[in-house]
Amino acid sequence: MSIKSKLGNLIRLTSNTEDHEQACTLPSTKVAYILSVDIGTSSIRAYLFSKAFEIICSSQRQQTIHCPEAHAFELDPAEFWSTLLFVIHNTIESARPLTVDDIACLGISTLRNSVILWDRKTGETYSNIILWNDTRSTLQTMATNSSFTWKTIRHVSKLIYPFIQTARLSTLSNLEFRTQMIAFKLLWLFERKPHLAKYARQNRLLFGCIETWIIWKLTGGQEHLTDVSCASSTGLYDPFQSEWSALLCKNLGIQMKLLPTIKPTYGQFGKCDPAIFGRAIPITAVIGDVQASMFGQCVCHLGESIITLGTGAFVNILTGRVSACTDSIYPLVAYSDLSNPLENVHFLHAYHSSCANILNWARQAGFFNDFSEINQLSTDTKIAHVFFLPAFDGHINDPYCGSGFIGIDGQTTRDDLLRSILESIAFIAYELFVFLKHDFDKYQGEENFRFLRLAGGVSKCDFICQTIANLTKLSIQRCYAFDYASGIGAAFLAAYGCGLIDDYEQFEKIITVEKTFQPVQCDIAEQNFKQWKSIIPRFDDLLSVRNSLKGLLALPSCDSNLELKRYMTSCTYLSPGVRELLLSASAVATSEKSENDQLSIDKIRQCLSVGDTGIDYLESVRRLDVKILPQIEQMFNRMTIEEFRSTYDNDHYCGWLKNRKDLFRIFNFLKNDEIHLATLLLTCFTERNLGNLLLLQINTVPNLLRQIVESPNLCSILGSDLTLLFQLLIGSPKSINLRNVYWHGFIQYNEISPKFAYLLLYLMSCIGSILNGKVIPERQFISLDRFINHTFLPTDMCCPNADRAIELIQNSHLIDNGYKRLLMSSIDYFFNRNEYGLSMMILLPVFEHVLRKLFVNANNCPERLLTAEATTLYTTLDEILICCLPDGSPNRLCDELGRGYMSLLGDLITFPDGACLRSKLSHGEIDYESLPRSVANAQLGLLFALLYRYDKYKLDKYGQYLLDYINDYKVYYHPIAIARNQMRQCVAEFKQMLECPKSIDEVETEKPDFSIQLTSFWRAFMPPDNLSLFDNISLATIDALLNEENINLINRYCTCKLTTTGYNESSLIIIIRQLCKHIHQVLINVDTFIKTRGQAYHSKQLRSNQRSNFERFINVHDNIRQSLLFIFHLNASILFSLDNIRCIDLKYSSLLMKILRIWLTFVENTVTLSNITRNRWDEIANLCSTSIDKSTKIILKL
């Protein structure tokens, strides 16, 4: 029987998913045989091969995968071990008359990154086998990726790499951990079962993946080993040193003594306990299943690749002996080199967890009965209308994505749906292939790519294979051994490891191509793939809606308000610690207040738990929630608005308040269930008035509310008890932190109880009696009146009415339902009540939340979407809008939003000279009742632009106009933009001044050339195309320099963008703005002098000394003009060349700064000396000469 026919028999036999065994006619000559075990996710197979790698017999059994909770995939160790022994014994029994004595060796191919813990002495397992596709460790992985340690490692590696270009630094600079890495499964286990961490410290545990546990079990507990291919997939392996990474283990907190010894892929792994199989069969090869599949398909040379379609979809490209250097993938080991087991062969690897399970579901759902039906589908590519996202376990790197069909209509058939399912598998494989091929071409060279093969049970589907060929535009080979590639790969390595064979070429001849798929109709296939990619984001919305419906439908009929509150808790953006502090205590039963049980600061203070380390915030909240908080809430709930006003509207309570009307407005909001607005206004009110109190003892109020309540001055004014209570409510990030969780947009509509707001309101009402009539200083509000006439948005770009705004908000997929009620309230205050300040109070936190969602999506950091705990910074607008992330990588949101949007955002929110709306409003620095509508309109426009942009299918004419205008918006309040505008104003005034001296005909004036020339300086680092602008000092060149928009102003002063030379661009801009300010005054002085003395000079009405003084002015006038022209040209040149200046040597930029300071001194003195009361023109001439001499000396140094 030919090898081809025997392989065909095996394919037919192994297509049965039930337990089976097969005995074939044995060779007449007795030879050594190889036992191979292929351990997959869903089944275990055992094969017995002859020395010629003909299959003698095989056995297979399915495994039961346990899913005890969401995102969990586990195997029971006892069931697994029983299944493994069953298939091996079955295979040996099926081989009769061969016996176990005829088996030369055992090779093991196993799924990787599936972990288990067991007792070092007894062998007792302490956990189920956590499979590779289990994603419950996602949070641990995200926390590690975003930790300061790993961000620092990545950032430092990026900085060093240009100087020491090694593969190790390249890898570290892009290192991103994945949930499938065993390190995080171990950390998750330790977190879930803390006693295991204790056992690990006591050296009681052994830890390993499946192959390690199998070896340990088969050898009777004698060997704790793994091979290099499985070790490299764990995330703890150093591929450059071929050993466990001490750096990774130490920083992840994993003890290296837990880890198995690493061996080459082939060689001696110990012998099986004779009690198991009746003979001590040597284990001579262990390899990961994906790597074994590569070897079994003869993918053994640089540039050869394979797509394995099994339980998951796996794509691999071989890179040879050199560790793969990529942008985003950790280098992996394929197997040990056959010529030298101490050398490793490396490969690129990417995977998706869903493949065969998709087809199993489709078969169970009735889309087809067996593969023969699938292969009857036409492989012709046609334009697709129905798409399927195969994300049962989450899309690529997104365990929370949903699944489903899109595009079904009345004409859709079963075949259309089946076709979309098959196409989706091909699309995922192609997406992974493109991802890897990009890095391979970049670092290994496109010319080194050789071929692509297919393996795995799903690859028997011609339709999927042909679709992949059409997408990749490559000829794809499917070999005869595609269905058992891992088994035959492990068998060869085992035979090689025991010395049974030593000729790899013999093996290569066995693996022959069964079918080749040539690419056709590639454009249509690519069009279908792009459309499929475009629908993936829709499933995020689908999943959100689906979970919301599940939660609401599950609400029991009894006590619906409590259940709704619990449901909202599960959909919160509060991190666990913050959520526990704000919400967990809410379930404590309230208690009734007795007649004699009166509230007091002392009584409330007694509930605080204060130790040597400060306040125990959680325990304090729990104590307060038992009695105090319900009592305060009940007291205020029983009051009407009129009763509250009659009680507190007097000097005893409110005499110290300068804005007491806000106190009553806050209470009114609380009574009307506007908890959100009440809390926002209350925190502003509190910060402003507590800051005023500090002015009794200090002259400057701290910038932050936290700093105010932690100030010792406040403690001395109010006493320690009241100050501690303020610190509990609005203090550090460990506290309730009421102000920050509201103002930074982490709280949804009525998500938390108003009890904390009531407590803060009560504390503020108690201050009046403590102050006992003291007169409190008051800080003036910052005025935004200068923005009233500034056109941030033209009138026709503003939202026309409330109905349009509400429709846009209600239909938006970008805004969570918990925030839509807030935005509708904001719209009501804006359009119906003309309360622009209150409208912005509600809108700005929601706007920040929306930007945060876009930020974490653009930068792939979902862990930053929640509130931070005490050890981590909040992701606030400051972090969202900065140009670089903490690790030095660029903030992709800035590019995504675009320069125009970021410019308007800067003018409204971030630039110090702009409106700084969020900062000033939230800190109580502006009178919210006087907020200009122009500012509020612009902020509303920014929000609507996001909604229009990310809900494009709802884009109307107004939306398109709005987006176009914002995209073209020119920044106005950036320091550089202000400096440019100041320069333009000064140049315009300078041009008018030039005509004035010409009206004096009696005196001839000379126009000497200005002696300072900087052409050589600019030529040293400016591009030749621009040198003409620096060659001569004239108004024409100055105008050209000022009108050139050649630099990006957004986030220009981000700290991570500053050069390491010490150059500080902002200092240059400050001096230029100071020069403009003083030059403006000089021009006014000169103009005033000419107007007041020039007419009198011509009519000879001046006294002799006045006439002499005017003639001195005429003599020095040209020097002043030339000096100012030089300063204009210097400033304009610097503004034009900022990007070039930051790249030059520090000594040049520092000398440039010195020249600016010389002329700043000149214009400062000229302002004083040119005043109409002084007119010291000779001294100005001397100053000019001195400044020229000093500048010349500096220029000579250049």
PEJOWO-V339131 format. One record per run of one state. SS is the DSSP state (H for helix, E for strand, - for the rest). FROM is the first residue (numbers start at 0). LEN is the number of residues. If there is no record, write none. Layout:
((SS & FROM & LEN) (SS & FROM & LEN))
This chain:
((- & 0 & 2) (H & 2 & 12) (- & 14 & 5) (E & 19 & 4) (- & 23 & 9) (E & 32 & 7) (- & 39 & 3) (E & 42 & 7) (- & 49 & 5) (E & 54 & 8) (- & 62 & 3) (E & 65 & 1) (- & 66 & 7) (E & 73 & 2) (- & 75 & 1) (H & 76 & 18) (- & 94 & 5) (H & 99 & 3) (E & 102 & 8) (- & 110 & 4) (E & 114 & 5) (- & 119 & 5) (E & 124 & 1) (- & 125 & 3) (E & 128 & 2) (- & 130 & 7) (H & 137 & 8) (- & 145 & 2) (H & 147 & 14) (- & 161 & 5) (H & 166 & 7) (- & 173 & 8) (H & 181 & 11) (- & 192 & 1) (H & 193 & 8) (- & 201 & 3) (E & 204 & 5) (H & 209 & 9) (- & 218 & 6) (E & 224 & 3) (H & 227 & 4) (- & 231 & 5) (E & 236 & 2) (- & 238 & 4) (E & 242 & 2) (- & 244 & 1) (H & 245 & 7) (- & 252 & 3) (H & 255 & 3) (- & 258 & 2) (E & 260 & 3) (- & 263 & 2) (E & 265 & 1) (- & 266 & 4) (E & 270 & 1) (- & 271 & 2) (H & 273 & 4) (- & 277 & 4) (E & 281 & 7) (H & 288 & 8) (- & 296 & 7) (E & 303 & 6) (- & 309 & 3) (E & 312 & 8) (- & 320 & 11) (E & 331 & 5) (- & 336 & 7) (E & 343 & 9) (- & 352 & 3) (H & 355 & 9) (- & 364 & 6) (H & 370 & 4) (- & 374 & 12) (E & 386 & 3) (- & 389 & 5) (E & 394 & 1) (- & 395 & 2) (E & 397 & 1) (- & 398 & 5) (E & 403 & 3) (- & 406 & 7) (H & 413 & 35) (- & 448 & 2) (E & 450 & 5) (- & 455 & 1) (H & 456 & 4) (- & 460 & 1) (H & 461 & 11) (- & 472 & 3) (E & 475 & 4) (H & 479 & 18) (- & 497 & 6) (H & 503 & 7) (- & 510 & 2) (E & 512 & 5) (- & 517 & 4) (H & 521 & 32) (- & 553 & 6) (H & 559 & 11) (- & 570 & 5) (H & 575 & 12) (- & 587 & 13) (H & 600 & 5) (- & 605 & 4) (E & 609 & 2) (- & 611 & 2) (E & 613 & 2) (- & 615 & 1) (H & 616 & 10) (- & 626 & 1) (H & 627 & 11) (- & 638 & 2) (H & 640 & 8) (- & 648 & 2) (H & 650 & 4) (- & 654 & 5) (H & 659 & 12) (- & 671 & 3) (H & 674 & 20) (- & 694 & 10) (H & 704 & 5) (- & 709 & 2) (H & 711 & 7) (- & 718 & 1) (H & 719 & 11) (- & 730 & 7) (H & 737 & 6) (- & 743 & 11) (H & 754 & 17) (- & 771 & 13) (H & 784 & 3) (- & 787 & 7) (H & 794 & 3) (- & 797 & 4) (H & 801 & 9) (- & 810 & 6) (H & 816 & 16) (- & 832 & 3) (H & 835 & 23) (- & 858 & 3) (H & 861 & 4) (- & 865 & 11) (H & 876 & 4) (- & 880 & 3) (E & 883 & 1) (- & 884 & 5) (E & 889 & 1) (- & 890 & 1) (H & 891 & 6) (- & 897 & 1) (H & 898 & 12) (- & 910 & 6) (H & 916 & 6) (- & 922 & 5) (H & 927 & 3) (- & 930 & 2) (H & 932 & 18) (- & 950 & 1) (H & 951 & 3) (- & 954 & 2) (H & 956 & 11) (- & 967 & 7) (H & 974 & 19) (- & 993 & 3) (H & 996 & 3) (- & 999 & 15) (H & 1014 & 5) (- & 1019 & 4) (H & 1023 & 3) (- & 1026 & 1) (H & 1027 & 4) (- & 1031 & 3) (H & 1034 & 8) (- & 1042 & 12) (H & 1054 & 3) (- & 1057 & 7) (H & 1064 & 34) (- & 1098 & 5) (H & 1103 & 33) (- & 1136 & 1) (H & 1137 & 4) (- & 1141 & 4) (H & 1145 & 24) (- & 1169 & 7) (H & 1176 & 21) (- & 1197 & 1))
